[in-house]
Amino acid sequence: MQQRVRSGETGAPPERKDRFFQKGGYWYYHTREGVDIGPFDCRDDAEDGCMEFKEFVCGEAPEFSETLVQYRIIQGL
């Protein structure tokens, strides 16, 4: 799978691990801000949720990314 360079990144894209994982019979995805989001009943649902999340953060509310970073800090993740 060819990876695209994200906005603000230069050069070749860094190696990205699979953001989807299963835990306790449910599926989750990991954000670049370090937050795990789920649970979803199946991987397809997690992938759909991830796409909706990315569209929301990138298109409608880019400042939301900072909120996630703060959440991660508060929760000690």
Secondary structure, DSSP 4 states (H G I P E B T S, - for coil): -PPPPPTT--SSPPP----EEEETTEEEEE-TTS-EEEEESSHHHHHHHHHHHHHIIIII-TTHHHHHHHHHHHHT-
